[in-house]
Structures are given as C-alpha cells and as structure tokens.
Amino acid sequence: MLNGGATFSIGWLPDSGFLTARYETYCELMMLYLLAIGSPTYPVALSCWDNFARPILIYDGYTAWGGPLAQGPIDGTVVPCAATGSLAFDSADCYSVLNALLASYGNPAWGWHGFVDAFHPVANWYDTDCIGID
C-alpha cells in the first residue's frame, strides 16, 4: 500500500492500480498504520508512524490534535473518547483526564462497556448509545 511513497495510498483499482491520494494526515488512519506495522507477514517499517501529519490546533486554550474543531460554541458536552483517542500522543495527560472523569462523574458516565460516548453533566444528559468505534 506504500507503493513507493512514505504514506499509504488510499486505495487500489484493478484497472489502474494504486490511487494517487494518500493517507497522510492524522485521523482514523492511525489504526491502519498500527496494523501494518504489527503485521506478522508483511510489516511496514516502524518509521511509517512518523510519516503522516498531526496538526495541532489551539482553540480557547484547548489543544487538539487531528483536524479542525466543530463549529459553534463550546456547550459543556464531555466526550471521553476524545481523550481515549489521544492516548497514543500524550498518554500521561489523557490518563489524568480519564481518571478525573471517572472519579468526578462515575455512573452514569461509566457503564458496562466503559465510558458513555458523550455526556453533559450540567444538563444531566448522558448518551445511552454504545458506539463501538469510539
């Protein structure tokens, strides 16, 4: 999938081969790279992990990795999977956030499968959906 490049091609077509577009900016592709690095049969070099961009954005004093923040005001909704998804980049701070969320909100922010997808403690709203990708 590297096809001579430093990052993965986003696809391959039987008639034309590898696509020119690349997975080169942080997003869900992180799992693609982890799986490829750990492949027991056709692993890619560990250095591939360093070849995709990780934009860092500062918004109202918050630091975010990955892409642009959602438009609109910050309304107080807490999304635990945001900290969980950043464990690979700043594990100490992310564990601190997750431990503080668990200590502060416990149930119903924490359920059978772990943290709920999102919650708003002031509004007393806790998402009841169980979303496997988070």
C-alpha angles and dihedrals in degrees: 000000000000089000092190094314133108093241133042123273110239092233153337131237123201093227100044108018125222120013117239095229113094139207094240109138127067114268133105087326089088088085091052090057093045091051092047094047090050096044110132092207110032109013122176121222117281087236088073086078089070096049101080124077121252107196114206117208129188116207123172090335094312121118117216132183127209115028147342118318120245115274120253136044125319104255103187098263111148118214110191094187088067090066092040091051090053096053090104091060105039109006098169095054093041093052089049091053093047093047090049091050091050093046094045102041108017108162126042091023088057119051143164093298098037128264119008115248093254141342141186109212096190092052090041089234121147120178111240096197119108107214114189098200094063 
